[in-house]
Amino acid sequence: MRRSAVVRLATLVFGVALSGCDVGAEDLPGGDSPPVLSQRACYADSDCVANACCGEGTAVTHRVDGPSCGGASCTGRCPANSIDCGRCIPTCRNARCAAACQ
């Protein structure tokens, strides 16, 4: 990557990070955000997961309270209003699990 492209990308990333832009589930109009099932504190996005395996969850929870998906056999289906499948991703926001949705 050329140096000028790297500088522009870094400027964009740091500009968004420093601007205080914090978009998440609470920012969605019409209450379209999935429910959060856990009140445990999180420290990283990896602490938060969907409440079902294979992208079929409909809520967000802490990984301690989440499903064990080690032996899950996924079919590739994508139910309506599921967390994964491109609609939302589980995130850690203000030390609590939340969903960042499109």
C-alpha positions as CSV (number, residue, x, y, z in Angstrom):
1,M,0.0,0.0,0.0
2,R,1.4,3.4,-0.8
3,R,2.3,5.7,2.0
4,S,-0.4,8.3,1.2
5,A,-3.1,5.6,1.3
6,V,-1.8,4.4,4.6
7,V,-1.8,7.9,6.0
8,R,-5.3,8.6,4.8
9,L,-6.6,5.3,6.3
10,A,-4.9,6.0,9.6
11,T,-6.3,9.5,9.7
12,L,-9.8,8.2,9.0
13,V,-9.5,5.4,11.7
14,F,-8.1,7.7,14.4
15,G,-10.5,10.5,13.5
16,V,-13.5,8.3,14.0
17,A,-12.1,6.9,17.2
18,L,-11.4,10.3,18.6
19,S,-14.6,11.9,17.5
20,G,-16.6,10.2,20.1
21,C,-18.7,8.5,17.4
22,D,-20.3,5.6,19.3
23,V,-23.0,3.9,17.3
24,G,-24.6,0.8,18.7
25,A,-27.9,-0.9,19.5
26,E,-29.3,2.0,21.4
27,D,-28.9,4.3,18.4
28,L,-31.3,2.3,16.2
29,P,-34.7,3.9,15.5
30,G,-37.9,2.0,16.3
31,G,-36.5,-0.3,19.0
32,D,-35.1,-2.7,16.4
33,S,-32.2,-3.8,18.6
34,P,-32.0,-7.4,19.9
35,P,-32.4,-7.9,23.7
36,V,-29.4,-8.3,26.0
37,L,-29.7,-11.3,28.3
38,S,-26.7,-10.8,30.6
39,Q,-25.7,-8.1,33.0
40,R,-22.1,-9.4,33.5
41,A,-19.3,-6.9,32.8
42,C,-17.4,-7.3,29.6
43,Y,-13.9,-6.1,28.7
44,A,-13.6,-6.9,25.0
45,D,-16.0,-7.7,22.1
46,S,-15.0,-11.3,22.4
47,D,-16.7,-11.4,25.8
48,C,-20.1,-11.0,24.1
49,V,-21.8,-13.7,21.9
50,A,-25.2,-14.5,20.4
51,N,-27.5,-16.7,22.5
52,A,-27.5,-19.6,20.0
53,C,-24.9,-21.3,17.8
54,C,-24.4,-21.1,14.0
55,G,-25.7,-17.5,13.7
56,E,-29.2,-18.4,14.8
57,G,-29.2,-16.4,18.1
58,T,-31.8,-13.7,18.6
59,A,-30.3,-12.0,21.6
60,V,-26.8,-11.0,23.0
61,T,-25.3,-12.4,26.1
62,H,-21.9,-12.7,27.9
63,R,-19.8,-15.6,26.7
64,V,-20.0,-17.2,30.2
65,D,-23.8,-17.3,29.9
66,G,-23.7,-18.2,26.2
67,P,-24.0,-21.6,24.5
68,S,-21.1,-24.0,24.1
69,C,-20.9,-24.4,20.3
70,G,-17.9,-26.7,20.1
71,G,-19.9,-29.7,18.8
72,A,-22.6,-27.8,16.9
73,S,-23.4,-28.9,13.4
74,C,-24.3,-25.8,11.4
75,T,-26.7,-26.0,8.5
76,G,-26.0,-22.5,7.0
77,R,-29.6,-21.3,7.4
78,C,-30.2,-17.7,8.5
79,P,-33.4,-17.2,10.4
80,A,-35.1,-13.9,10.3
81,N,-34.1,-11.4,13.1
82,S,-31.0,-13.5,13.9
83,I,-28.0,-11.7,15.5
84,D,-25.4,-12.9,13.0
85,C,-26.1,-13.4,9.3
86,G,-25.2,-9.8,8.7
87,R,-27.8,-8.1,10.8
88,C,-25.9,-7.4,14.1
89,I,-22.7,-8.3,15.9
90,P,-22.3,-8.7,19.6
91,T,-20.1,-6.0,21.1
92,C,-18.8,-4.8,24.4
93,R,-20.1,-1.3,25.0
94,N,-19.6,0.6,28.3
95,A,-18.6,-2.6,30.0
96,R,-21.8,-4.4,29.1
97,C,-22.7,-6.6,26.1
98,A,-24.8,-4.9,23.4
99,A,-25.5,-5.4,19.7
100,A,-24.2,-3.2,16.9
101,C,-26.7,-3.4,14.1
102,Q,-27.0,-2.2,10.5
